[in-house]
């Protein structure tokens, strides 16, 4: 199977099994394929994306309330599903990107599929199911603003996944306080993978940037509002994970000094 055919199968699948079917062994990546217009996103009926701000996710501190915990896990599963779909979209939208970059996107796509399945398992352990609640398309709503492989690297890897380094720590702490040790194990496993994903994005920013720009300036030049540093961190700041992802001290210090912003533009508290 060629990488584009697999990516298309993820985007157009109408069952969760189809969305989470991992890449086959021996998939052919190819060199500098032509760009194509990705097909429209399909979803199972019970996971259809709700438009606007109709989906509300409880804060991590609500983990002790099992009813709210289930809603958080449901949202996390949807975040991972959106991420898998977006990497599939990038593989198709940027077929002329370097083969090593697309190969890396494929590896991360498979991680996102696995993460989604892990959260689905936690939902089922709580007697719920994926699709029991409405889901948002927050990540998907940003795809229309991404025009180049470098922009995708910076929006997906160095904004969304970068911020998840902080959010993941918050969820681990809340789940631990609530005594939900099985979820703690899942959250820690996802967080460890996120560090590798962010490292991958960092390395590709270094390769693709204008060498006259610092990494911080190159990142800021490659993202457009509402993306950028204020969305690339949470209220807490996981400095150690950024260092593990290879960030230089200038980038870490500048990001740590940035005030975090929630979707919608309000200050994150």
C-alpha positions in Angstrom: 0.0 0.0 0.0 1.2 3.5 -0.7 1.2 6.1 2.0 -1.4 8.3 0.3 -3.8 5.4 0.0 -3.5 4.7 3.7 -3.9 8.3 4.7 -7.0 8.5 2.5 -8.4 5.4 4.2 -8.1 7.1 7.6 -9.8 10.3 6.5 -12.7 8.5 4.8 -13.3 5.7 7.2 -16.9 5.6 8.6 -16.2 3.2 11.5 -13.9 3.6 14.5 -12.1 0.4 13.6 -11.3 1.9 10.2 -10.0 5.1 11.7 -7.7 3.2 14.1 -6.5 0.5 11.7 -2.7 0.9 11.9 -0.4 1.4 8.8 0.5 -2.0 7.2 4.0 -3.2 7.1 6.0 -2.3 4.1 4.0 0.8 3.3 5.5 2.8 0.3 6.3 6.4 1.1 7.9 7.5 -2.2 9.7 10.6 -3.1 8.1 14.0 -3.6 4.7 12.9 -4.8 2.3 15.5 -6.2 0.1 17.5 -3.9 -3.5 16.4 -3.8 -6.6 17.9 -2.4 -7.4 15.6 0.6 -10.9 14.1 0.5 -13.6 15.4 2.8 -13.4 14.1 6.4 -15.8 11.2 7.2 -16.8 10.1 10.7 -18.9 7.5 12.3 -22.4 8.9 12.9 -22.0 9.0 16.7 -18.7 10.9 16.4 -19.8 13.5 13.9 -18.1 16.8 14.6 -20.3 19.4 16.3 -19.9 23.0 15.0 -19.4 26.0 17.1 -18.8 26.1 20.9 -21.5 23.5 21.8 -19.0 21.0 23.3 -17.8 21.7 26.8 -15.0 19.7 28.4 -14.7 19.7 32.2 -11.3 21.0 33.6 -8.7 18.4 34.7 -9.5 19.2 38.4 -12.9 17.6 37.9 -11.3 14.1 37.6 -12.5 13.0 41.0 -16.1 13.1 39.8 -16.4 10.0 37.8 -19.2 11.4 35.6 -16.9 14.3 34.7 -13.9 12.0 34.4 -15.7 10.1 31.7 -16.4 13.3 29.7 -12.7 14.2 30.0 -11.6 10.8 28.8 -14.1 11.1 25.9 -12.6 14.5 24.9 -9.1 13.1 25.1 -10.0 10.2 22.8 -11.4 12.7 20.3 -8.3 14.9 20.5 -6.2 11.8 19.6 -8.6 10.9 16.8 -8.4 14.4 15.3 -4.6 14.3 15.5 -4.5 11.0 13.6 -6.8 12.4 11.0 -4.8 15.6 10.7 -1.5 13.8 10.1 -3.3 11.8 7.4 -4.5 15.1 6.0 -1.0 16.5 6.0 0.4 13.4 4.2 -2.0 14.0 1.4 -2.0 17.8 1.4 1.8 18.0 1.3 2.7 15.1 -0.9 5.7 17.1 -2.1 7.2 17.4 1.4 10.4 15.4 2.0 9.9 11.7 2.3 11.5 11.6 5.7 9.0 14.1 7.0 6.0 12.2 5.6 7.4 9.0 7.0 7.7 10.7 10.4 4.1 11.9 10.1 3.0 8.3 9.4 4.8 7.1 12.6 3.1 9.8 14.6 -0.3 9.1 13.0 0.1 5.5 14.2 0.9 6.7 17.8 -2.2 8.9 17.7 -4.4 5.9 16.7 -2.9 3.9 19.6 -3.5 6.8 22.0 -7.1 7.0 20.9 -7.6 3.3 21.5 -6.0 3.6 25.0 -8.5 6.3 26.0 -11.4 4.4 24.5 -10.3 1.4 26.7 -10.4 3.7 29.7 -13.9 4.9 28.8 -15.0 1.3 28.5 -13.5 0.5 31.9 -15.7 3.2 33.3 -18.8 1.7 31.7 -19.0 4.3 28.9 -18.2 4.3 25.2 -16.6 6.5 22.6 -19.5 8.3 20.9 -21.6 8.7 24.0 -21.1 12.5 24.0 -20.9 15.2 21.4 -17.4 15.9 20.0 -15.7 19.1 18.7 -13.6 19.7 15.7 -11.3 22.3 17.4 -8.1 20.9 15.8 -9.8 20.4 12.4 -11.1 23.9 12.3 -7.4 25.1 12.0 -6.5 23.0 9.0 -7.8 25.5 6.5 -5.2 28.0 7.7 -2.2 25.7 7.2 -0.6 26.3 3.8 2.9 24.7 4.0 4.6 21.7 5.6 6.6 24.1 7.9 3.3 25.7 9.1 1.9 22.2 9.8 5.0 21.3 11.8 4.7 24.5 13.8 1.0 24.4 14.4 0.6 20.7 15.1 3.9 19.8 16.7 5.1 23.0 18.3 1.7 24.5 19.3 -0.9 21.8 19.9 1.4 19.0 21.0 3.7 21.4 22.8 0.8 22.6 24.9 -0.1 19.0 25.6 3.1 18.6 27.5 1.6 20.9 30.1 -2.0 19.6 29.9 -0.8 16.0 30.2 1.0 16.8 33.5 -2.2 18.4 34.8 -4.3 15.4 33.9 -1.7 13.0 35.5 -1.8 15.0 38.7 -5.6 15.1 38.8 -6.0 11.4 38.0 -3.4 10.5 40.6 -5.2 12.6 43.3 -8.4 10.9 42.4 -6.8 7.4 42.8 -7.3 6.5 39.2 -4.0 4.7 38.7 -4.9 3.0 35.5 -5.6 6.3 33.9 -2.4 7.7 35.3 -0.5 4.9 33.5 -2.3 5.7 30.2 -1.7 9.5 30.6 2.0 9.0 31.3 2.4 6.7 28.3 0.8 9.3 26.1 2.9 12.1 27.6 6.1 10.2 26.9 5.1 9.8 23.2 4.2 13.5 23.0 7.8 14.5 24.0 9.0 12.5 21.0 6.4 14.1 18.7 7.5 17.6 19.8 11.1 16.6 19.4 10.3 15.5 15.8 8.7 18.9 15.1 11.6 20.8 16.7 14.1 18.9 14.5 12.2 19.7 11.4 11.8 23.3 12.3 15.6 23.4 12.6 16.0 21.8 9.2 13.4 23.9 7.3 13.8 27.4 8.9 15.6 30.4 7.5 19.1 29.8 9.1 19.3 33.6 9.8 16.5 33.3 12.3 16.6 31.9 15.8 14.4 28.9 16.5 12.0 31.2 18.4 11.8 33.7 15.6 11.4 31.0 13.0 8.6 29.4 14.9 6.8 32.8 15.4 7.2 33.5 11.7 5.6 30.2 10.7 2.4 30.5 12.7 -0.5 32.9 12.3 -3.0 34.0 14.9 -4.6 32.4 16.8 -1.7 29.9 16.8 1.5 30.9 18.4 3.3 31.0 21.7 0.3 31.8 23.8 -1.4 28.6 22.6 1.8 26.5 22.9 1.7 26.2 26.7 -0.7 25.7 29.5 -1.1 27.4 32.9 1.5 25.1 34.4 4.8 24.9 32.5 6.6 21.6 32.0 10.2 22.8 31.5 11.8 19.4 31.8 9.8 17.9 28.9 10.8 20.8 26.7 14.4 20.2 27.5 13.9 16.5 26.8 12.4 17.5 23.4 15.6 19.3 22.6 14.4 22.9 22.9 17.2 25.4 23.4 17.3 27.5 26.5 16.2 30.7 24.7 13.1 29.1 23.3 12.2 27.5 26.7 12.7 30.8 28.5 10.7 32.8 26.0 7.8 30.3 26.1 7.8 30.1 29.9 7.6 34.0 30.0 4.6 34.0 27.6 1.1 34.3 29.1 -1.1 31.3 28.1 -4.3 31.9 26.1 -7.3 29.7 26.0 -9.3 29.1 22.8 -11.4 32.2 22.2 -8.6 34.5 23.3 -9.2 34.7 27.0 -6.3 34.4 29.4 -5.9 30.8 30.6 -6.3 30.4 34.3 
